Amino acid sequence: MRVLFADTFYFLGLLNHLDQFAEEIRAFNKLFRGRIVTTDWVLMEVADAFASSQIRARIQEYISYLRTLPNWNIIEADRELFDHALKLYNQRPDKDWSLTDCTSFIVMRERGITDALTGDKHFEQAGFIPLFR
């Protein structure tokens, strides 16, 4: 079974029909039959992105819904992963990777995930394959 990592980029396109990748992401979702992994940190960025939008009130319900899906795995925020990500963040001052990106990279490496539902160049810089460009 194919396993992909869902970055904030993916959710922004999925939840905002005006996003330039909205159609491509929705078309992808209709065909994909695998497992999707993301993190609490990514979902926090998604909530932050919609803090001033009309869908703010539905974000909690959406995240709760994702948690019920059998083909989704949401990695919980914990101190060990945070500290590991902070170490990577500090080791790479040559990159403008966010701390959330670093948590994503660690989760992907630990789980052997190579492909990401993103168009973020940082994933490519870290050695992963962004599926949207």
Sine and cosine of phi, psi and omega as CSV:
sin_phi,cos_phi,sin_psi,cos_psi,sin_omega,cos_omega
0.00,0.00,0.73,-0.68,0.01,-1.00
-0.96,0.28,0.72,-0.69,0.02,-1.00
-0.87,-0.50,0.78,-0.62,-0.01,-1.00
-0.84,-0.54,0.43,-0.90,0.08,-1.00
-0.98,-0.20,0.76,-0.65,0.02,-1.00
-0.99,-0.12,0.90,-0.44,0.05,-1.00
-1.00,-0.03,0.22,-0.98,0.04,-1.00
-0.79,0.61,-0.64,0.77,0.03,-1.00
-0.75,0.66,-0.72,0.70,-0.02,-1.00
-0.88,0.48,-0.75,0.67,-0.03,-1.00
-0.92,0.40,-0.59,0.80,0.02,-1.00
-0.89,0.46,-0.66,0.75,0.05,-1.00
-0.94,0.33,-0.55,0.84,-0.01,-1.00
-0.95,0.30,-0.64,0.77,-0.10,-1.00
-1.00,-0.07,-0.23,0.97,0.00,-1.00
-0.89,-0.46,0.98,-0.22,-0.05,-1.00
-0.90,0.43,-0.24,0.97,0.04,-1.00
-1.00,0.02,-0.14,0.99,0.01,-1.00
-0.89,0.46,0.62,-0.79,-0.06,-1.00
-0.90,0.45,-0.34,0.94,0.01,-1.00
-0.97,-0.25,0.12,0.99,-0.08,-1.00
-0.83,0.56,-0.75,0.66,-0.03,-1.00
-0.91,0.42,-0.68,0.73,0.00,-1.00
-0.90,0.44,-0.65,0.76,0.01,-1.00
-0.93,0.38,-0.68,0.73,0.02,-1.00
-0.91,0.41,-0.62,0.78,0.05,-1.00
-0.90,0.44,-0.66,0.75,0.04,-1.00
-0.86,0.50,-0.73,0.69,-0.04,-1.00
-0.86,0.50,-0.55,0.83,-0.01,-1.00
-0.91,0.41,-0.47,0.88,-0.07,-1.00
-0.98,-0.19,-0.39,0.92,-0.13,-0.99
-0.96,0.28,0.76,-0.65,0.03,-1.00
-0.75,-0.66,0.90,0.43,-0.01,-1.00
-0.62,-0.78,-0.43,-0.90,-0.02,-1.00
-0.94,-0.35,0.60,-0.80,0.02,-1.00
-0.85,-0.53,0.73,-0.68,0.03,-1.00
-0.90,-0.44,0.65,-0.76,0.15,-0.99
-0.54,-0.84,-0.11,-0.99,-0.02,-1.00
-0.76,-0.65,0.29,-0.96,0.13,-0.99
-0.86,0.52,-0.56,0.83,-0.02,-1.00
-0.91,0.41,-0.67,0.74,0.06,-1.00
-0.88,0.48,-0.72,0.70,-0.02,-1.00
-0.91,0.42,-0.50,0.87,0.10,-1.00
-0.91,0.41,-0.67,0.75,0.06,-1.00
-0.89,0.46,-0.62,0.79,0.03,-1.00
-0.89,0.47,-0.75,0.66,0.03,-1.00
-0.86,0.50,-0.68,0.73,0.03,-1.00
-0.87,0.50,-0.65,0.76,-0.04,-1.00
-0.90,0.43,-0.50,0.87,-0.04,-1.00
-0.97,-0.23,0.25,0.97,-0.06,-1.00
-0.86,0.51,-0.53,0.85,-0.02,-1.00
-0.95,-0.30,0.32,0.95,-0.07,-1.00
-0.96,-0.27,0.14,-0.99,0.02,-1.00
-0.94,0.35,-0.37,0.93,-0.03,-1.00
-1.00,-0.03,0.05,1.00,0.00,-1.00
-0.75,0.66,-0.69,0.72,-0.07,-1.00
-0.91,0.42,-0.32,0.95,-0.03,-1.00
-0.98,-0.17,-0.08,1.00,-0.06,-1.00
-0.89,0.45,-0.70,0.71,0.01,-1.00
-0.86,0.51,-0.71,0.71,0.01,-1.00
-0.89,0.46,-0.65,0.76,0.01,-1.00
-0.90,0.44,-0.71,0.70,0.01,-1.00
-0.90,0.43,-0.65,0.76,0.06,-1.00
-0.87,0.49,-0.65,0.76,0.05,-1.00
-0.88,0.47,-0.72,0.70,0.01,-1.00
-0.84,0.54,-0.61,0.79,-0.02,-1.00
-0.90,0.43,-0.34,0.94,-0.01,-1.00
-1.00,0.00,-0.22,0.97,-0.09,-1.00
-0.97,0.24,0.77,-0.63,-0.06,-1.00
-0.93,0.37,-0.39,0.92,-0.02,-1.00
-1.00,-0.08,0.17,0.99,0.03,-1.00
-0.91,-0.41,0.63,-0.78,0.09,-1.00
-0.77,-0.64,0.92,-0.40,0.01,-1.00
-0.97,-0.24,0.91,-0.41,-0.03,-1.00
-0.97,0.23,0.83,-0.56,-0.05,-1.00
-0.96,0.29,0.52,-0.86,0.08,-1.00
-0.93,0.37,0.76,-0.65,0.12,-0.99
-0.54,-0.84,0.31,-0.95,-0.10,-1.00
-0.90,0.44,-0.64,0.77,-0.04,-1.00
-0.88,0.47,-0.74,0.68,0.02,-1.00
-0.92,0.40,-0.66,0.75,0.04,-1.00
-0.85,0.53,-0.74,0.67,-0.02,-1.00
-0.91,0.42,-0.62,0.78,0.05,-1.00
-0.90,0.44,-0.68,0.74,0.03,-1.00
-0.91,0.41,-0.64,0.76,0.02,-1.00
-0.89,0.46,-0.60,0.80,0.05,-1.00
-0.90,0.44,-0.72,0.69,0.04,-1.00
-0.88,0.48,-0.69,0.72,0.02,-1.00
-0.81,0.58,-0.71,0.70,-0.01,-1.00
-0.97,0.26,-0.44,0.90,0.01,-1.00
-0.97,0.24,-0.27,0.96,-0.08,-1.00
-0.86,-0.52,0.87,0.49,0.02,-1.00
-0.93,0.38,-0.21,0.98,0.04,-1.00
-0.98,0.20,-0.16,0.99,-0.01,-1.00
-0.90,-0.43,0.47,-0.88,0.07,-1.00
-0.98,-0.18,0.64,0.77,0.04,-1.00
-0.93,0.37,0.68,-0.73,0.09,-1.00
-0.98,0.21,0.26,-0.97,0.06,-1.00
-0.90,0.43,-0.58,0.82,0.07,-1.00
-0.89,0.45,-0.67,0.74,0.08,-1.00
-0.83,0.56,-0.71,0.71,-0.03,-1.00
-0.88,0.47,-0.63,0.78,0.06,-1.00
-0.90,0.43,-0.63,0.78,0.02,-1.00
-0.89,0.46,-0.70,0.72,-0.02,-1.00
-0.89,0.46,-0.65,0.76,0.00,-1.00
-0.92,0.40,-0.71,0.71,0.03,-1.00
-0.87,0.50,-0.69,0.72,-0.01,-1.00
-0.90,0.44,-0.72,0.70,0.01,-1.00
-0.88,0.47,-0.72,0.69,-0.03,-1.00
-0.88,0.47,-0.50,0.86,-0.05,-1.00
-0.98,-0.22,0.05,1.00,0.03,-1.00
0.93,0.37,0.49,0.87,0.01,-1.00
-1.00,-0.01,0.79,-0.62,-0.02,-1.00
-0.96,-0.29,-0.43,0.90,-0.11,-0.99
-0.96,-0.29,0.68,-0.74,-0.03,-1.00
-0.82,-0.57,0.66,-0.75,0.10,-0.99
-0.98,0.18,0.99,0.15,-0.06,-1.00
-0.32,-0.95,0.23,-0.97,0.17,-0.98
-0.84,-0.54,0.18,0.98,-0.05,-1.00
-0.96,0.29,0.86,-0.51,-0.03,-1.00
-0.88,0.47,-0.37,0.93,-0.01,-1.00
-0.89,0.46,-0.55,0.83,0.03,-1.00
-0.91,0.42,-0.65,0.76,0.06,-1.00
-0.91,0.41,-0.67,0.74,0.05,-1.00
-0.85,0.53,-0.56,0.83,-0.03,-1.00
-1.00,0.07,0.02,1.00,0.07,-1.00
0.99,-0.12,0.24,0.97,0.00,-1.00
-0.96,-0.28,0.13,-0.99,-0.04,-1.00
-0.94,-0.34,0.95,-0.33,0.10,-1.00
-0.97,0.23,0.77,-0.63,-0.10,-1.00
-1.00,0.07,-0.17,0.99,0.04,-1.00
-0.86,-0.51,0.68,-0.74,-0.01,-1.00
-0.63,-0.78,0.00,0.00,0.00,0.00
